[in-house]
Each structure stands twice: as C-alpha cells, then as structure tokens.
Amino acid sequence: MGTAGTDVAIEASDVALMGDNLNSLVFALKLSKKNRKVVLENLVISMSVISIFVFGAISGMFNLPIVIIGHELSEIIVIMNGLRLLKL
C-alpha cells in the first residue's frame, strides 16, 4: 500500500492502492461492479440495435439512411449510458 510497496509488487499486482486509506478499496470495488453492469447493458443495447437494423435492412423494411441514423443514435445512447459512471 502507498509508497511502502516495492516496484516489483506494484507491477505484479492487479490492483495497487496508492495511499494508506482502505476506503479507496471499497470505492474501487463499487466502481468495478457498476462498471461491469454498465458494460453489459451497453453490449445488450448495441447487439439488439444492430440485430434489428441488420434484419430490417435484409428484409427491406429499412433503407440505408434510416439504418445509419438509427445506428448513430444508438451509439449516443450507449455513450450516455457509459457516462453514468462519472456520477459515482
């Protein structure tokens, strides 16, 4: 922890606390759980939208400009969803 750790131990570890405050470990665990949830949500949103537009384009329900606009809007939704992590 902090400056007491050797460089080899810091490089070999998955997580290195750079201070002596153990509350930062609790924060890191909360952040990692929230991050995993948001990443899974973003993957589901992205795959759903892409699947809908691919099948819609193949079946002729959507033309290319509609698919492009819909995809760009879904990217904005995914970005906004990821920005929720800044509030933690």
Buried (B, 14 or more C-beta within 10 A) or exposed (E): BEEEBEEEEEEEEEEEBEEEEEEBEEEEEEEEEBEEEBEEBBEEBBEEBBEBBEEBBEEEEBEEEEBEEBEEEBEEEBEEBBEEEEEE
